[in-house]
C-alpha cells in the first residue's frame, strides 16, 4: 500500500486543489478499484498535508457496496486546524465553491486511551472501554470534486473521506449508561429543518463506528491516539449546504451549535511532490 501511495499523483491533485481552493471538474485520474487503492491515495494525501492528524471521520458505506467490501463504514482524516469548538457564537466553517458541501449532525467520541498498535481486532465492549467523553458535534463534508458521492465509497475515501472540518459541541453527560436512541437530534439549514433522528439511526450506534475505525486504522498502521476526536456518522443525514448559508445542530437538553458557512480560501501552494509536513 505504501509503495502505491508514494507514487500516486491522484493524491497530489487532491491536496493541491484543497490548498488552492480550486474545484476539480473531473476525478484526477483513474478511480480506485479496491479499498486498498482508495486508502493508499488517502494515506499519500495525509503525508502531504501541512497539518497534524488530530482525528477521524467515520462515514457509511451503503448497500450494495457494504456487501461488496465486507464493511459498512469508511474513514477519513481530520486535521488539527480543522477542529473548532462551539461556544455559543456561530462557528465559521468552510466549504469548497464549485465542489461538494454538506453539514452533518454527529456524535463525537474523544479517545480516552491510545489504541495498542499491535491490536487488529476489536469487540464492541473493547471499543466502549477505550472511548473517552462524547460530545454533540457537526461535520463539514466538502470536496473540491463535486461528484465525490456519485461513484461509490472508494472515491469518497480517496479524497480525505470528504471531510473539511469538525465542530465539537457540549459534552454529553452520563453517556455510558444511555442508549443512542436517547440522543435526539435535529439539523437546520437557514432556519429550516433538514432532518431529524436519534443516534440509533447509525447502525450499531456510535460505538460500532469507533469499533470499525479501530480496525481500519490499525490495519493501515495508524492506530488511534488518546485525545483524537472521532466523528461517528451522520445522525440526521447528509444535508447539502453552500457558502453564505447558516446551519444549526440541536439536541434535546443540549446547547445548540450554530454554524456559518464560508467559501474555502487558498492556504498554500504545493511546490513539489514531496511531503510538506507529517
C-alpha positions as CSV (number, residue, x, y, z in Angstrom):
1,X,0.0,0.0,0.0
2,X,2.8,2.5,0.9
3,X,4.6,1.9,-2.4
4,X,1.4,2.7,-4.3
5,X,0.7,5.8,-2.2
6,X,4.2,7.2,-2.6
7,X,3.8,7.3,-6.4
8,X,0.2,8.3,-6.7
9,X,-0.4,11.6,-8.5
10,X,-4.1,11.5,-7.6
11,X,-3.3,12.3,-4.0
12,X,-1.2,15.2,-5.1
13,X,-4.0,16.5,-7.3
14,X,-6.5,16.4,-4.3
15,X,-4.0,18.1,-2.0
16,X,-3.2,20.9,-4.5
17,X,-6.9,21.5,-5.2
18,X,-7.7,21.8,-1.5
19,X,-4.7,24.0,-0.7
20,X,-5.6,26.3,-3.6
21,X,-9.4,26.1,-3.0
22,X,-9.9,25.2,-6.7
23,X,-12.7,22.9,-7.9
24,X,-12.0,19.7,-9.8
25,X,-14.2,19.3,-12.8
26,X,-13.3,15.6,-13.1
27,X,-11.8,12.9,-10.9
28,X,-8.0,13.4,-11.3
29,X,-7.1,10.1,-13.0
30,X,-8.4,6.5,-12.8
31,X,-10.9,6.0,-10.0
32,X,-9.7,3.4,-7.4
33,X,-11.0,-0.1,-7.8
34,X,-10.2,-1.6,-4.3
35,X,-10.3,-0.5,-0.7
36,X,-6.5,-0.8,-0.6
37,X,-6.1,1.5,-3.5
38,X,-8.5,4.1,-2.1
39,X,-6.8,4.2,1.3
40,X,-3.4,4.3,-0.4
41,X,-4.4,7.5,-2.1
42,X,-5.7,8.9,1.1
43,X,-2.6,7.9,3.0
44,X,-0.4,9.7,0.5
45,X,-2.6,12.8,0.8
46,X,-2.3,12.7,4.6
47,X,1.5,12.6,4.3
48,X,1.4,15.7,2.0
49,X,-1.0,17.7,4.1
50,X,0.7,20.6,6.1
51,X,-1.0,19.9,9.4
52,X,-1.2,17.4,12.2
53,X,-3.6,14.5,12.1
54,X,-6.0,15.1,15.1
55,X,-9.0,12.9,14.4
56,X,-11.0,10.8,12.0
57,X,-14.5,11.0,10.4
58,X,-16.4,7.7,10.0
59,X,-19.0,7.6,7.2
60,X,-21.4,5.0,6.0
61,X,-20.8,2.5,3.2
62,X,-24.3,2.0,2.0
63,X,-25.9,-1.0,0.2
64,X,-24.9,-2.7,-2.1
65,X,-21.4,-1.5,-1.5
66,X,-21.3,-2.8,2.1
67,X,-21.7,-6.4,0.8
68,X,-19.0,-5.8,-1.9
69,X,-16.4,-4.6,0.6
70,X,-17.4,-6.5,3.7
71,X,-17.9,-3.5,5.9
72,X,-20.4,-0.6,6.2
73,X,-18.0,2.1,7.4
74,X,-15.3,4.3,5.8
75,X,-12.7,6.6,7.4
76,X,-11.2,10.0,6.5
77,X,-8.7,12.2,8.3
78,X,-9.4,15.4,10.3
79,X,-6.5,17.8,10.9
80,X,-5.8,20.0,13.9
81,X,-6.6,23.3,12.2
82,X,-10.0,21.9,11.0
83,X,-11.3,21.3,14.5
84,X,-13.4,24.1,16.2
85,X,-15.2,24.2,19.5
86,X,-18.7,25.7,19.7
87,X,-19.0,28.3,22.4
88,X,-22.4,29.9,21.7
89,X,-21.5,32.2,18.8
90,X,-21.7,30.9,15.2
91,X,-18.6,28.9,14.2
92,X,-17.1,29.7,10.8
93,X,-16.9,26.6,8.7
94,X,-15.6,26.3,5.1
95,X,-16.9,24.5,2.0
96,X,-15.4,24.5,-1.5
97,X,-17.1,26.6,-4.0
98,X,-17.8,24.7,-7.2
99,X,-17.4,21.4,-5.3
100,X,-19.5,19.5,-2.8
101,X,-20.6,20.8,0.6
102,X,-22.8,19.5,3.3
103,X,-23.5,19.7,7.1
104,X,-24.0,16.6,9.2
105,X,-25.1,16.3,12.8
106,X,-22.7,14.0,14.7
107,X,-21.9,12.3,17.9
108,X,-18.2,12.8,18.5
109,X,-16.1,10.4,20.6
110,X,-12.9,11.6,22.2
111,X,-10.3,8.8,22.5
112,X,-9.7,8.1,26.2
113,X,-6.6,5.9,25.6
114,X,-4.1,5.1,23.0
115,X,-5.1,2.0,20.9
116,X,-2.4,-0.7,21.1
117,X,-0.6,-0.6,17.7
118,X,-0.5,-4.4,17.5
119,X,-4.2,-5.0,18.2
120,X,-6.0,-5.5,14.9
121,X,-9.4,-6.9,16.0
122,X,-11.8,-5.1,18.4
123,X,-15.1,-6.1,20.0
124,X,-17.9,-3.6,20.8
125,X,-17.1,-4.0,24.5
126,X,-13.4,-3.1,24.0
127,X,-14.3,-0.1,21.9
128,X,-16.7,1.1,24.7
129,X,-13.9,0.8,27.2
130,X,-11.3,2.8,25.2
131,X,-13.7,5.7,24.5
132,X,-13.5,8.9,26.5
133,X,-16.1,11.7,26.6
134,X,-18.8,12.0,24.0
135,X,-19.9,15.4,22.5
136,X,-22.6,16.7,20.3
137,X,-21.0,17.9,17.1
138,X,-21.1,18.7,13.4
139,X,-19.1,17.5,10.5
140,X,-18.5,19.7,7.5
141,X,-18.3,17.4,4.5
142,X,-16.7,19.1,1.5
143,X,-14.6,18.2,-1.5
144,X,-13.3,20.1,-4.5
145,X,-14.8,17.4,-6.7
146,X,-18.5,17.9,-6.9
147,X,-19.1,14.3,-8.0
148,X,-17.5,12.8,-4.9
149,X,-20.6,11.0,-3.8
150,X,-21.7,9.8,-7.2
151,X,-19.2,7.0,-7.8
152,X,-19.3,4.9,-4.6
153,X,-17.3,4.8,-1.4
154,X,-13.9,4.3,-2.9
155,X,-13.9,7.8,-4.5
156,X,-15.1,9.3,-1.2
157,X,-12.3,7.5,0.7
158,X,-9.6,8.7,-1.8
159,X,-10.4,12.4,-1.3
160,X,-9.9,12.8,2.5
161,X,-13.1,10.9,3.1
162,X,-15.0,14.0,2.0
163,X,-14.2,15.9,5.2
164,X,-13.3,19.6,5.6
165,X,-14.0,20.3,9.3
166,X,-15.3,19.2,12.6
167,X,-17.2,21.3,15.3
168,X,-17.2,20.0,18.8
169,X,-20.1,20.9,21.0
170,X,-21.2,20.3,24.5
171,X,-20.2,17.1,26.3
172,X,-23.0,14.5,26.6
173,X,-23.4,13.7,30.3
174,X,-23.7,10.1,31.5
175,X,-23.3,8.6,28.1
176,X,-22.1,5.2,29.3
177,X,-25.5,4.5,30.9
178,X,-27.5,5.9,28.0
179,X,-28.8,4.5,24.7
180,X,-28.2,6.0,21.3
181,X,-31.9,6.4,21.0
182,X,-31.8,8.9,23.9
183,X,-29.8,11.4,21.7
184,X,-32.5,13.0,19.6
185,X,-31.0,15.5,17.1
186,X,-32.2,18.0,14.5
187,X,-30.3,19.7,11.7
188,X,-31.5,23.1,10.3
189,X,-30.2,24.9,7.2
190,X,-31.0,28.6,7.1
191,X,-33.5,28.0,9.9
192,X,-35.4,25.3,8.1
193,X,-35.4,21.7,9.3
194,X,-33.3,19.5,7.0
195,X,-33.5,16.3,9.1
196,X,-34.2,14.8,12.5
197,X,-33.4,11.5,14.0
198,X,-31.8,9.9,17.1
199,X,-28.3,8.4,17.2
200,X,-29.7,4.9,16.8
201,X,-30.0,5.8,13.1
202,X,-26.3,4.9,12.9
203,X,-26.2,1.1,12.5
204,X,-24.9,-0.3,15.7
205,X,-24.6,3.2,17.2
206,X,-21.6,5.5,17.6
207,X,-19.5,2.9,19.4
208,X,-19.8,0.5,16.4
209,X,-18.4,3.3,14.3
210,X,-15.5,3.5,16.7
211,X,-15.0,-0.3,16.7
212,X,-14.7,-0.4,12.9
213,X,-12.4,2.6,12.8
214,X,-10.1,1.0,15.4
215,X,-9.8,-1.9,13.0
216,X,-9.5,0.2,9.8
217,X,-6.8,2.5,11.3
218,X,-4.8,-0.4,12.9
219,X,-4.7,-2.2,9.5
220,X,-3.2,0.9,8.0
221,X,-0.6,1.3,10.7
222,X,-2.3,4.4,12.1
223,X,-3.6,3.3,15.5
224,X,-5.9,5.8,17.2
225,X,-4.3,8.0,19.9
226,X,-5.6,9.4,23.2
227,X,-7.3,12.8,22.6
228,X,-8.2,12.2,19.0
229,X,-11.8,13.3,18.0
230,X,-13.8,10.7,16.2
231,X,-16.9,11.8,14.2
232,X,-19.1,8.7,14.2
233,X,-21.6,9.3,11.4
234,X,-24.4,11.5,10.1
235,X,-27.3,11.1,12.5
236,X,-29.9,13.1,10.6
237,X,-28.5,12.6,7.1
238,X,-26.1,14.4,4.8
239,X,-27.5,17.9,4.2
240,X,-26.2,19.9,1.2
241,X,-25.0,23.4,2.1
242,X,-23.2,26.2,0.3
243,X,-21.2,29.3,1.2
244,X,-23.4,32.0,2.6
245,X,-25.8,29.7,4.4
246,X,-26.2,29.1,8.1
247,X,-26.8,25.8,9.9
248,X,-27.8,24.7,13.4
249,X,-27.4,21.4,15.2
250,X,-29.9,20.8,18.0
251,X,-30.3,18.0,20.6
252,X,-32.7,17.7,23.5
253,X,-31.2,19.2,26.6
254,X,-28.0,20.4,24.9
255,X,-26.7,23.7,23.8
256,X,-27.4,24.4,20.1
257,X,-24.4,24.5,17.7
258,X,-24.6,27.4,15.2
259,X,-22.6,27.3,12.0
260,X,-21.8,30.0,9.4
261,X,-20.7,28.5,6.1
262,X,-18.0,30.4,4.2
263,X,-16.1,29.7,1.0
264,X,-12.8,27.9,1.5
265,X,-9.8,30.1,0.9
266,X,-6.4,29.2,-0.6
267,X,-4.0,28.1,2.0
268,X,-0.7,27.4,0.2
269,X,0.8,26.1,-3.0
270,X,2.2,22.6,-3.1
271,X,5.6,23.2,-4.8
272,X,6.7,19.6,-5.4
273,X,5.5,16.0,-4.9
274,X,7.4,15.7,-1.7
275,X,5.6,15.7,1.7
276,X,5.1,19.2,3.2
277,X,4.8,18.1,6.8
278,X,3.7,14.9,8.6
